[in-house]
Amino acid sequence: MLQSTLPAVNDLEGERIPQSMSFVIDSHVHIFPDAIFFAIRDWFRKFAWPIRYEFSTIEVLEFLFSRGIDHIVALQYAHRPGIARDLNSFMKQQCDRFPNVVGMATVFPGEKDAALILRDAFQDGLDGVKLHAHVQCFDMNSKEMDVIYDTCAKFDKPLVMHVSREPKSPAYACDPYELCSSEKLERVLKEFPDLKICVPHLGTDEYSEYKLLIERYDNLWLDTTMVLADYFPGHRPPPLKEFRPDRIMYGTDFPNIPFAWDRELKRLAKSGLPEKTMGLILGKNAVDFFSIGFFQEGSNDQSDSRTPKGPKL
């Protein structure tokens, strides 16, 4: 639990991804309209940690692409009812401009016409849904959530859902420990076996429980966001080599991080994981989860022949 704000880390950042990495998808990047980004940074400054990269959405995408990231999965969440359509429209605009962005829709659980909001977003080309229980204060076993699960399953769209208990903050309007647990998620996995779900942060702080869940259920993935950085006090996950390798995806939480953008990539490069496992974590698993149409081993060879990263002009 974040009893007080955590410090910035002034570690050095690289100019590009490590040379040993041939193809990298960042499966957890946040983009928002400027006004919401400003509010998020203010909240983090007061209650969490100082954000190192105070970028606009365009700057976020251009920064990561210029450093060798091949694809970006862009996430948003609606913090109140009535704004999801505008956020989904904003996301669609970024996907139209940047061909290598996989854009996720959002909705506020329980709001009027939630299924219709998602249906329209999917028909506009968005690739799944992002929800955040700490911010949106939903119980994943509620009837309101069943509407979202049913809609995602019907359209074969994945769901990225922050339903791990940490990092908890007293500044949240609800208690994540009352709303979130691996047991509650297991009910969802059983009741909606055709729905692909990703839980970020390796399920912090229930690492062992989520490690077992991905072994039991083929419709569950986890991402590594922030937990490989050795940043959160008292929270250290088991080594990645102990997790099911085809269910772990690399992600960063960029730009809302207090350390270098490539901190976790450097640690992965030194992890000693087999080349095949690294390929799964850095790219192939995200391709499978998000149904990304393009995948070519070795596409990130730092030459001009690579898939374009910049905006459509």
C-alpha positions as CSV (number, residue, x, y, z in Angstrom):
1,M,0.0,0.0,0.0
2,L,1.2,3.5,-0.8
3,Q,1.2,5.2,2.6
4,S,3.1,8.1,1.1
5,T,4.5,9.2,-2.2
6,L,7.4,7.3,-3.6
7,P,10.6,9.0,-5.0
8,A,11.8,9.5,-8.5
9,V,14.6,7.3,-9.8
10,N,17.2,9.2,-11.8
11,D,18.6,6.2,-13.7
12,L,20.1,6.6,-17.1
13,E,18.0,5.8,-20.2
14,G,19.1,4.3,-23.4
15,E,18.6,5.8,-26.8
16,R,17.2,2.6,-28.2
17,I,16.0,-0.9,-27.1
18,P,18.8,-3.3,-26.2
19,Q,20.6,-4.7,-29.3
20,S,19.7,-8.3,-28.4
21,M,16.0,-7.6,-28.8
22,S,14.7,-8.0,-32.4
23,F,11.0,-7.3,-31.9
24,V,9.3,-5.5,-29.0
25,I,5.7,-4.7,-28.3
26,D,4.9,-2.5,-25.4
27,S,1.5,-3.8,-24.3
28,H,0.7,-1.2,-21.7
29,V,1.1,2.4,-22.7
30,H,-1.3,5.2,-21.5
31,I,-2.6,8.0,-23.8
32,F,-5.2,10.6,-22.9
33,P,-6.4,14.0,-24.1
34,D,-4.2,16.7,-22.6
35,A,-6.7,17.8,-19.9
36,I,-7.0,14.3,-18.5
37,F,-3.2,13.8,-18.7
38,F,-2.7,16.9,-16.6
39,A,-5.1,15.7,-14.0
40,I,-3.5,12.3,-13.8
41,R,-0.1,13.8,-13.3
42,D,-1.3,16.1,-10.6
43,W,-2.9,13.0,-8.8
44,F,0.3,11.0,-9.1
45,R,2.4,13.9,-7.9
46,K,0.3,14.2,-4.7
47,F,-0.4,10.5,-4.0
48,A,1.9,8.2,-5.9
49,W,5.2,9.2,-7.5
50,P,6.5,12.0,-9.8
51,I,6.0,11.1,-13.4
52,R,9.2,11.4,-15.3
53,Y,7.8,11.8,-18.8
54,E,5.3,14.6,-18.9
55,F,4.4,14.1,-22.5
56,S,1.4,14.7,-24.7
57,T,-0.1,11.7,-26.5
58,I,1.8,12.4,-29.7
59,E,5.0,12.8,-27.8
60,V,4.4,9.5,-26.0
61,L,4.0,7.6,-29.2
62,E,6.8,9.3,-31.2
63,F,9.2,8.8,-28.2
64,L,8.7,5.0,-28.0
65,F,8.6,4.4,-31.8
66,S,11.8,6.4,-32.2
67,R,13.6,4.2,-29.7
68,G,12.8,1.0,-31.5
69,I,9.5,-0.2,-30.1
70,D,7.6,-2.0,-32.9
71,H,4.0,-1.9,-31.7
72,I,2.3,0.0,-28.9
73,V,-0.9,-1.1,-27.2
74,A,-2.6,2.2,-26.1
75,L,-4.8,2.2,-23.1
76,Q,-7.3,4.6,-21.5
77,Y,-9.9,4.4,-18.8
78,A,-13.1,6.4,-18.2
79,H,-13.0,7.7,-14.6
80,R,-16.7,8.7,-14.6
81,P,-19.8,7.9,-16.7
82,G,-20.5,9.8,-19.8
83,I,-17.0,10.3,-21.2
84,A,-16.2,6.9,-22.7
85,R,-17.4,7.8,-26.2
86,D,-15.2,10.9,-26.4
87,L,-12.2,8.9,-25.1
88,N,-12.9,6.1,-27.7
89,S,-13.1,8.7,-30.4
90,F,-9.8,10.2,-29.3
91,M,-8.2,6.7,-29.3
92,K,-9.5,6.0,-32.8
93,Q,-7.9,9.2,-34.1
94,Q,-4.5,8.1,-32.7
95,C,-4.8,4.7,-34.3
96,D,-5.7,6.3,-37.6
97,R,-2.6,8.4,-37.4
98,F,-0.1,5.8,-36.1
99,P,-0.4,2.5,-38.0
100,N,1.5,0.5,-35.3
101,V,-0.8,1.5,-32.4
102,V,-3.3,-1.1,-31.1
103,G,-6.1,1.0,-29.5
104,M,-8.2,-0.2,-26.6
105,A,-11.7,1.2,-25.9
106,T,-13.0,2.0,-22.5
107,V,-16.4,2.3,-20.7
108,F,-17.5,3.1,-17.2
109,P,-19.0,-0.1,-15.7
110,G,-22.7,0.3,-15.0
111,E,-23.2,3.4,-17.2
112,K,-26.2,3.6,-19.5
113,D,-25.8,1.9,-22.9
114,A,-22.4,0.4,-21.9
115,A,-22.8,-2.5,-24.4
116,L,-23.7,0.0,-27.2
117,I,-20.7,2.2,-26.4
118,L,-18.4,-0.8,-26.8
119,R,-20.2,-2.2,-29.9
120,D,-19.7,1.2,-31.6
121,A,-16.0,1.4,-30.5
122,F,-15.4,-2.1,-31.9
123,Q,-17.1,-1.3,-35.2
124,D,-14.9,1.8,-35.4
125,G,-11.9,-0.4,-35.2
126,L,-10.8,-0.4,-31.6
127,D,-9.2,-3.7,-30.5
128,G,-10.4,-4.4,-27.0
129,V,-11.3,-2.8,-23.6
130,K,-9.3,-1.4,-20.7
131,L,-10.8,-1.1,-17.2
132,H,-9.2,-0.1,-13.8
133,A,-11.0,-1.3,-10.7
134,H,-9.1,1.1,-8.4
135,V,-10.2,4.2,-10.4
136,Q,-13.6,3.0,-11.5
137,C,-14.5,1.2,-8.3
138,F,-16.2,-1.8,-9.8
139,D,-16.7,-5.3,-8.5
140,M,-15.6,-7.7,-11.2
141,N,-18.4,-10.2,-10.2
142,S,-21.2,-7.7,-10.5
143,K,-24.1,-7.8,-13.1
144,E,-22.8,-4.5,-14.5
145,M,-19.5,-6.2,-15.4
146,D,-21.3,-9.2,-17.0
147,V,-22.6,-6.8,-19.7
148,I,-19.0,-5.9,-20.5
149,Y,-17.8,-9.5,-20.5
150,D,-20.6,-10.6,-22.7
151,T,-20.0,-7.8,-25.2
152,C,-16.2,-8.5,-25.4
153,A,-16.8,-12.2,-25.9
154,K,-19.5,-11.6,-28.5
155,F,-17.1,-9.5,-30.6
156,D,-14.0,-11.6,-29.7
157,K,-12.2,-8.6,-28.2
158,P,-9.7,-8.9,-25.3
159,L,-10.1,-7.2,-21.9
160,V,-7.2,-5.6,-20.0
161,M,-8.4,-5.2,-16.5
162,H,-6.5,-3.9,-13.5
163,V,-8.0,-6.0,-10.8
164,S,-4.9,-6.7,-8.7
165,R,-5.0,-5.3,-5.2
166,E,-1.9,-3.2,-5.5
167,P,-0.6,-0.5,-5.7
168,K,-3.3,0.6,-3.3
169,S,-3.6,4.3,-2.3
170,P,-5.7,5.9,0.5
171,A,-6.6,8.5,-2.1
172,Y,-8.8,6.1,-4.1
173,A,-12.5,6.4,-3.5
174,C,-12.8,2.6,-2.9
175,D,-10.7,-0.1,-1.2
176,P,-9.1,-2.4,-3.9
177,Y,-8.8,-5.1,-1.2
178,E,-12.6,-5.3,-1.0
179,L,-13.0,-5.3,-4.8
180,C,-10.1,-7.2,-6.1
181,S,-8.9,-10.8,-5.6
182,S,-7.6,-13.7,-7.6
183,E,-10.6,-15.7,-6.4
184,K,-13.1,-13.2,-7.9
185,L,-11.2,-13.2,-11.2
186,E,-11.2,-17.0,-11.3
187,R,-15.1,-16.9,-11.2
188,V,-14.9,-14.7,-14.3
189,L,-12.5,-17.0,-16.0
190,K,-14.8,-19.9,-15.4
191,E,-18.0,-18.2,-16.4
192,F,-16.6,-16.6,-19.6
193,P,-14.1,-19.2,-21.0
194,D,-14.2,-17.5,-24.4
195,L,-13.1,-14.1,-23.1
196,K,-9.4,-13.3,-23.2
197,I,-8.4,-11.3,-20.1
198,C,-5.0,-9.7,-19.2
199,V,-4.3,-8.6,-15.6
200,P,-1.4,-6.1,-15.4
201,H,1.5,-6.0,-13.0
202,L,1.7,-9.8,-12.8
203,G,-1.3,-9.6,-10.4
204,T,0.5,-7.5,-7.7
205,D,0.5,-8.5,-4.8
206,E,-1.0,-12.0,-5.4
207,Y,1.9,-13.2,-7.5
208,S,1.7,-16.8,-6.6
209,E,-2.1,-17.0,-7.0
210,Y,-1.9,-15.4,-10.5
211,K,1.0,-17.7,-11.4
212,L,-1.3,-20.7,-10.7
213,L,-4.2,-19.1,-12.6
214,I,-2.4,-18.8,-15.9
215,E,-1.4,-22.4,-15.5
216,R,-5.0,-23.4,-15.1
217,Y,-6.8,-21.1,-17.6
218,D,-5.9,-20.6,-21.2
219,N,-8.0,-17.4,-21.3
220,L,-5.8,-15.5,-18.9
221,W,-2.6,-13.5,-19.6
222,L,-0.5,-11.2,-17.3
223,D,1.7,-8.3,-18.1
224,T,5.0,-7.2,-16.5
225,T,4.2,-3.5,-16.1
226,M,6.4,-1.9,-13.5
227,V,7.0,-5.1,-11.4
228,L,10.4,-5.9,-13.0
229,A,11.8,-2.5,-12.0
230,D,12.3,-3.3,-8.4
231,Y,10.5,-0.1,-7.5
232,F,7.6,-0.9,-5.2
233,P,8.9,-1.6,-1.6
234,G,8.0,-5.0,-0.3
235,H,6.7,-6.3,-3.7
236,R,9.0,-8.6,-5.6
237,P,7.5,-11.2,-7.9
238,P,8.9,-14.7,-8.5
239,P,11.4,-15.0,-11.3
240,L,9.8,-14.9,-14.7
241,K,11.3,-18.3,-15.6
242,E,8.8,-19.7,-13.1
243,F,5.7,-18.3,-14.9
244,R,4.0,-20.0,-17.9
245,P,6.0,-18.4,-20.7
246,D,3.2,-18.1,-23.3
247,R,1.0,-16.0,-21.0
248,I,3.3,-13.1,-20.0
249,M,3.5,-9.9,-21.9
250,Y,6.0,-7.0,-21.6
251,G,4.5,-3.6,-20.7
252,T,5.6,-0.4,-19.1
253,D,2.9,2.0,-17.9
254,F,4.7,4.6,-20.0
255,P,4.6,7.6,-19.6
256,N,3.3,7.4,-16.0
257,I,6.5,6.0,-14.6
258,P,9.2,7.5,-12.2
259,F,12.2,5.8,-13.8
260,A,13.8,5.4,-17.3
261,W,11.6,4.1,-20.1
262,D,13.9,1.1,-20.7
263,R,14.6,0.2,-17.1
264,E,12.7,-3.1,-17.4
265,L,14.0,-3.9,-20.9
266,K,17.6,-3.7,-19.6
267,R,16.7,-6.1,-16.8
268,L,15.0,-8.5,-19.2
269,A,18.1,-8.4,-21.4
270,K,20.2,-9.5,-18.4
271,S,17.6,-12.1,-17.1
272,G,19.1,-15.1,-18.7
273,L,15.8,-16.2,-20.1
274,P,15.9,-18.5,-23.1
275,E,15.7,-16.7,-26.5
276,K,12.3,-18.4,-27.3
277,T,10.9,-17.2,-23.9
278,M,12.1,-13.7,-24.5
279,G,10.5,-13.7,-28.0
280,L,7.2,-14.7,-26.4
281,I,7.3,-12.1,-23.7
282,L,8.5,-9.2,-25.8
283,G,6.2,-9.7,-28.8
284,K,4.5,-13.0,-29.7
285,N,2.3,-13.2,-26.7
286,A,0.9,-9.8,-27.3
287,V,0.3,-10.6,-31.0
288,D,-1.8,-13.6,-29.9
289,F,-3.7,-11.7,-27.1
290,F,-4.5,-8.6,-29.1
291,S,-4.8,-10.4,-32.5
292,I,-2.2,-8.1,-34.0
293,G,-2.2,-8.7,-37.8
294,F,1.5,-8.1,-38.4
295,F,4.3,-10.2,-36.9
296,Q,7.7,-10.9,-38.4
297,E,10.6,-12.3,-36.4
298,G,13.6,-10.0,-36.6
299,S,11.6,-7.0,-38.0
300,N,13.3,-4.6,-35.6
301,D,16.8,-4.7,-37.2
302,Q,17.4,-1.0,-36.8
303,S,17.5,-0.5,-40.5
304,D,15.3,1.8,-42.7
305,S,13.5,-1.3,-44.1
306,R,11.5,-1.8,-40.9
307,T,7.8,-1.4,-40.6
308,P,7.0,2.4,-40.4
309,K,6.6,3.7,-36.9
310,G,5.6,7.3,-37.5
311,P,2.2,8.8,-38.1
312,K,0.3,8.6,-41.4
313,L,0.8,11.8,-43.2
